[in-house]
Amino acid sequence: MNKRVRTRFLIVLGVTVLSIALFAGFPPSVAKMKEKVHLGLDLRGGTHLVLQVDDAIRAETDQAIEGLRQQLQRGNVIFRQLIRTQNNIFQAVGVDPAKDSDFRRILNERFTEWDLISTAGEVPNTYTMRLKPAQEREYRDQSVDQAINTIRNRIDQLGVGETVIQKQGGPGQNEILVQLPGVDDPARVKNIMQSTALLELKLVDSGPFPSAAAAAQNYSGIVPANLEVLPSVERGLPSGGEGSFYVVQRVASISGRDLKGAYPSRDENGRPAVSFNLNADGAQRFGRVTEENIGKMLAIVLDGRIQSAPRINGRITDSGIITGGATGFAPQAAQDLSLVLRSGALPASIKYLDEEVVGPTLGADSIRAGLTAAIVALISVVVFMLVYYRLSGVNATIAMILNLIILFGALAYFGAALTLPGIAGVILTIGVGIDSNVLIFERIREELRAGKTAVSAVVTSFSRVFITLVDTHLAALISAVCLFLFGTGPVKGFAVTLVIGLVSNMFTAVFVSRTLFEWVLNRKQRAETALSI
Amino acid sequence: MIEIFRDVKVDWLGKRKLYLAISGSVMLLGLISLVVKHGFRYGVDFRGGTIVTVRFQQKPDIEKIRQLLRENGAPDSQPQELAGRNDVLIEFQGAKEEDASAGRSIIINALNKGFQGKFEVLSATSIGPKVGDDLKRQAVLATLYALLGMLIYIAFRFPTAPQPGWWLLRLMDFLIYGTAAVFAAFHDTLLTLGLFSIFNREINLTVIAALLTLVGYSMNDTIVVFDRVRENLRLRRRDSLETVMNASINQTLSRTILTSGLTFLTVVALFIFGGEIINHFAFAMVVGIVVGTYSSIAIAAPLVLIYTNIRQAALAPAGAPTRPVVAAKMTKGPRPAKVR
């Protein structure tokens, strides 16, 4: 064996051993392979969810309106009303014209996050404010990040391995991707996430009432716009338990954003309760609200349902307690609620955009189907190559199998999961491999027909076809990279295997195949040797 | 030695009018089908909605399923039996906007009323309409970027010397090979989409992936032919472009047919054994390989020739006898390899 061929053989051997070690460990074993080759959700079964963080901006606008109302009242600026016209826009309608400069001063000093975009309106002296786009983006990102943290905390309690929880989509999309392998009951997952809804503390205007209608009656049929009727899930109330309703302020005094922590505790009667504390900003506001409303009731609202409505006995700043009504919480319920509060200080509510569940049976079916297709494809191609190109077909077969080994090694190395479209990509890689080999072999035959010796035919063909292969592979690579960059989900999985397959095929079809040819020609040591092709 | 083709001498480019007629009429048929059927049949991935696949223990009564669904809040759903096991696929358009997953519970609750405990949910997919629109936009964007990238790449790998004239024409002279290749790929996509409409097959995300693969394949075939044209133009300076192109197509013909045939084999394996989910993908590929092979011979090369002929005729002095078109000169490109 001459030196050139020996070096080439060593390189090929090295790559092969490395690839096998990457996907099957060293020494290789099936157990290690199962550990190293990740299967996608579609193959192993699991739940795939896309969530959207919904109204973070709306809540922010409501907070600003409330803040402005207080500032204006403190500064004795008279106005007709403050209303939110869009998620990120609100109006101050009918502000006292004499106080124009005061109004603008308050805006400039206290509401730097807002742009005054218009002073026109149906009513004279109407000011329209819009949240600065940069600020809006920041709030959005913040709320998405916070939601991701919350969901991760929750999901971790499920004890599922290899979960994916990440941001998805472009800026302003507020989408979160959640993938839970092995979980095929989305109802359970959602139960856990649904309870991560919004915590709000709202002042009670009146109540409790036995029904929503009765509550409205109290306001002669129409509940004012700044109030709303909420159901209560409190137990042991005089009005008859579950069917009780309160009329509360629409705008929350304190929301999940302000919560610092929550933990199970005991109320003054020694019954299980939940204590919570607030961050500095929240504590300041909470202190003011409680101070101004001593004697009134404060509703603790979770996901739009009142948990309890304790009476405010004094100024509370940074901590509070949620009692379980007359009978108290069951110990487990107190545990759960504090967990929900602690991990679930979601600043905004979430919406499910996309849900995909694959049962384990289908996953196993798909693996079987995909493998069968791949093996049938491989065998039929190998048989054809051996019949059509005789001994050179062995060459192509070795190159192709090596290509697959490298492909799996790279998949394991990058930690990319093998998905169903990924298997399609693998089969396509087999196709690309054949194409390269056919191109080379056909060229060698052509050169031989033109009267060249075997050695010169092989050399000429490889260098000519190399140019073609670079062109075809690069063009395919460009499209695969576009798929990867701009595609989503299944398209991406397909692109990943295709990119790896293209690169490794360039190595196997050109380098490996050529090494084998040179080795055969070298062994015979005669220039006039006939090739079996 | 088995050989399928040897020394083929077919005048491929002489039949270019025939190709135009074939491609044109298939595209027209597709267009008519699109107009008649009011657009494509999009899969749930693009429309938004719910698909639930259920496996029953015994062969299910589709009529009963349909009735259960109709009576329990899913009147517009279409249960559809899948070949093989006792699997039923149920599509449901309802439950829009707010909560994409509501459709799943509606369907499972409805089935529970008649088949409690006698079925297993294999998979359930719910996609909100917003996600569907995003996906559609992204798929189109991905394709356009891929095509643009390849146009630029091929233009630089197969540059032709610009002839005198208006700057746009000169740019076109430079880009003609890339443009022809991209046009051929575009032609394949359009034709395949047309066939999808004619055969009433639905277009979903995996079909888009197949179309993109197809674009890659078509490019691959076209580049192999162009590459040979480039090589031959350098070797046979006296021959006309048409002669060189015909020779190049003939020389690469056995490769084209072999590769396409073998790839066809692997895709047919996918089509038969790949299971229900891969099926649409495989169909697109089966159609696409045929169309892609055809277009690399019948669309890409003829386009370059037609363009060059028109340019040459316009440049020739009026009244002068038309001479055989001289091959467009390649300005750059790799040199022929040295033989060791």
Interface residues (C-beta under 8 A of the other chain):
Chain A: D42 V50 G169 Q173 D184 P186 A187 K190 K351 Y352 L353 D354 E355 E356 V357 V358 G359 T361 L362 D365 S366 A369 G370 T372 A373 A374 V376 A377 S380 V381 F384 V387 Y388 R390 L420 P421 I423 A424 I427 L428 I430 G431 V432 I434 D435 V438 L439 E442 R445 E446 S456 V459 T460 S463 R464 F466 I467 T468 D471 T472 L474 A475 A476 I478 S479 A480 V481 C482 L483 L485 F486 G487 T488 G489 P490 V491 F494 L498 I533
Chain B: M1 I2 E3 T53 R55 E98 D99 A100 S101 R104 S105 E120 V121 L122 S123 A124 T125 S126 I127 G128 K130 V131 D134 L135 Q138 A139 L141 A142 T143 Y145 A146 G149 M150 Y153 I154 R157 L205 T206 I208 A209 L212 T213 V215 G216 M219 N220 I223 V224 D227 R228 E231 Q251 T252 S254 R255 L258 T259 L262 T263 L265 T266 V267 A269 L270 I272 F273 G274 G275 I277 I278 F281 P334 P336 A337 K338 V339 R340
